[in-house]
Amino acid sequence: MTPITSLTAPMNKSNPDYCHKLAAQLSTPIYIGGKIIPNRLWLAPMAGLTHSAFRQVLNHYGSCGLVFTEMCSAKAVPTENPKVSPVFKWHKWELPGLVCQLAGSTPEEMVIAAKRVEQEGFFGVDINMGCSARGMIKREAGAALLKTPEKAVAVVEAVREAVSIPVFVKFRTGWSKEIAPAVALSKRLEEAGADCLVFHPRVAPDKRTRPPFIDHIRSIKEAVTIPVFGNGDVTTPQHCQNMLDRTGCDGVSVGRMAVARPWLFAQWTSGFTPDETIFQDYVLRLADALEQDFDPIRGIKRFRLFMAYYAANFRFGHSLQATFSTAKSMDDVRRMAKEYIKPGMALSQTPNMNLYSP
Ligand SMILES: Cc1cc2nc3c(=O)[nH]c(=O)nc-3n(C[C@H](O)[C@H](O)[C@H](O)COP(=O)(O)O)c2cc1C
C-alpha cells in the first residue's frame, strides 16, 4: 500500500464540523525545537492503537500535524529490530512527521534509547510521564516520574544533552489534585531543555472516567515559554475550540477520537467532508495495513482493541463490536465490514463512553 498524504475528496466549508476560526488557528504552523510543524492538531500516543498500520491509514486521510508512536520501552529500544518489533516499527516515509515516545525510568536508559531514535531519523523524541498502568509504575517509569521531580528533570536534562532533535514531554497533573506541583515541574522541564509539553490534566490514577480539568492547561501554559499542547476528551471541533480558547494552549493532541475517526484532522483543519462510505473504507484500509505490518495473531488482537473505539461512533456500537469480535482473520474482518458497515447506520452524537472509556 503506498501512502497518500492528502485526500482529493470534496471539501465543503459549510459542513457542521468545519469552523473557519478553528481551522485557521489549527492550520498555523508552529516551530518546535527549531523544526517547523505544519499544523497544531496532533495524534496522541496510544499503546496498541497508534502502531504503524493505524498511522498508515491516518496518513491516507491526511492533515495530522504531528504523529506520535505508541510508547516504546527505553530498555528495549536499543536492541529492537524494527522488522519484528510490534511497537518500534515505522514506515520510512513517516519519519519526518513522527515522534517516538519512550517510557523509561533512568536518565541512562533514556539516553541510549533517545540516541537510537535520533539515529533512525525520527522528527523527535517524547518522554512518557503520563502512563499510570500498574506495570509502568512498578518499573518507576511513566507517571511514576512525577513522584520524583528530581528524576524527571534529570531524565529530560540527559536526553536534551544527548540528542539534537526536539524533545517533548507528555505528562499529567501528578498524584494529587493540586496543580502547583505540575506547574513547578513544567518550569523545571523547560529549564532542563524540553522543547514542548503535552499536558493531560488528570491525576495519574484517574483512568479517564472523570472529565479532565481543562483549566489546569492554562496554568501550565502560563508557567512556561515553550509551546504547550492540551489533551483530553476532545471529540468535537467545539471541544477543540473550547480547549484553545479557555487555556491559551498552542495546539491540541487528540487520542481516542482520532482512532474513532482518523479523518477528523482533515475535517477540522481543512473542511474535508466525508460521506458515510468512509466508515467502511476505514475498516477495509486498516485490515489491509494490519495484515501488511503484523503477523495474523497480533493483527487480529490489534484489530479487536481498535474496534472498541471505532464502535463508539455508532448508536448500536456494542452489537457491532460483538459481531467483529468473532472475526478470526482479516478476511473475516473485510467480509464483515462489507456486510455490516453501511451508509445510514445511526451515529452517536458523542462517542459511546462505555466503549470509549472501558
Ligand atoms: C488505549 C490507550 C493507550 C494509551 N497509551 C498511551 C501511551 O502509550 N503513552 C501516552 O503518553 N499516553 C497513552 N494514552 C493516553 C492518551 O495519549 C491520551 O492522553 C488520553 O487518551 C486522553 O486523550 P483523549 O481523550 O483524546 O483520548 C493511552 C490512552 C489509551 C486510551
Ligand as a Chemical Component Dictionary entry (heavy atoms), coordinates in Angstrom:
data_LIG
# 
_chem_comp.id                   LIG 
_chem_comp.type                 NON-POLYMER 
_chem_comp.pdbx_formal_charge   0 
_chem_comp.three_letter_code    LIG 
# 
loop_
_chem_comp_atom.comp_id 
_chem_comp_atom.atom_id 
_chem_comp_atom.alt_atom_id 
_chem_comp_atom.type_symbol 
_chem_comp_atom.charge 
_chem_comp_atom.model_Cartn_x 
_chem_comp_atom.model_Cartn_y 
_chem_comp_atom.model_Cartn_z 
_chem_comp_atom.pdbx_ordinal 
LIG C1  C1  C 0 -5.626 2.510  24.875 1  
LIG C2  C2  C 0 -4.825 3.720  25.278 2  
LIG C3  C3  C 0 -3.444 3.641  25.301 3  
LIG C4  C4  C 0 -2.690 4.765  25.704 4  
LIG N1  N1  N 0 -1.327 4.683  25.651 5  
LIG C5  C5  C 0 -0.566 5.775  25.901 6  
LIG C6  C6  C 0 0.839  5.765  25.699 7  
LIG O1  O1  O 0 1.422  4.767  25.246 8  
LIG N2  N2  N 0 1.525  6.890  26.022 9  
LIG C7  C7  C 0 0.924  8.019  26.494 10 
LIG O2  O2  O 0 1.597  9.015  26.770 11 
LIG N3  N3  N 0 -0.416 8.066  26.661 12 
LIG C8  C8  C 0 -1.171 6.990  26.362 13 
LIG N4  N4  N 0 -2.539 7.056  26.450 14 
LIG C9  C9  C 0 -3.181 8.336  26.834 15 
LIG C10 C10 C 0 -3.528 9.157  25.599 16 
LIG O3  O3  O 0 -2.362 9.604  24.930 17 
LIG C11 C11 C 0 -4.356 10.397 25.990 18 
LIG O4  O4  O 0 -3.632 11.156 26.907 19 
LIG C12 C12 C 0 -5.714 10.026 26.600 20 
LIG O5  O5  O 0 -6.360 9.017  25.859 21 
LIG C13 C13 C 0 -6.634 11.266 26.682 22 
LIG O6  O6  O 0 -6.809 11.822 25.410 23 
LIG P1  P1  P 0 -8.158 11.547 24.532 24 
LIG O7  O7  O 0 -9.309 11.887 25.411 25 
LIG O8  O8  O 0 -8.022 12.469 23.341 26 
LIG O9  O9  O 0 -8.146 10.098 24.187 27 
LIG C14 C14 C 0 -3.316 5.960  26.082 28 
LIG C15 C15 C 0 -4.710 6.018  26.053 29 
LIG C16 C16 C 0 -5.463 4.928  25.652 30 
LIG C17 C17 C 0 -6.962 5.038  25.598 31 
# 
loop_
_chem_comp_bond.comp_id 
_chem_comp_bond.atom_id_1 
_chem_comp_bond.atom_id_2 
_chem_comp_bond.value_order 
_chem_comp_bond.pdbx_ordinal 
LIG C1  C2  SING 1  
LIG C2  C3  SING 2  
LIG C2  C16 DOUB 3  
LIG C3  C4  DOUB 4  
LIG C4  N1  SING 5  
LIG C4  C14 SING 6  
LIG N1  C5  DOUB 7  
LIG C5  C6  SING 8  
LIG C5  C8  SING 9  
LIG C6  O1  DOUB 10 
LIG C6  N2  SING 11 
LIG N2  C7  SING 12 
LIG C7  O2  DOUB 13 
LIG C7  N3  SING 14 
LIG N3  C8  DOUB 15 
LIG C8  N4  SING 16 
LIG N4  C9  SING 17 
LIG N4  C14 SING 18 
LIG C9  C10 SING 19 
LIG C10 O3  SING 20 
LIG C10 C11 SING 21 
LIG C11 O4  SING 22 
LIG C11 C12 SING 23 
LIG C12 O5  SING 24 
LIG C12 C13 SING 25 
LIG C13 O6  SING 26 
LIG O6  P1  SING 27 
LIG P1  O7  DOUB 28 
LIG P1  O8  SING 29 
LIG P1  O9  SING 30 
LIG C14 C15 DOUB 31 
LIG C15 C16 SING 32 
LIG C16 C17 SING 33 
# 
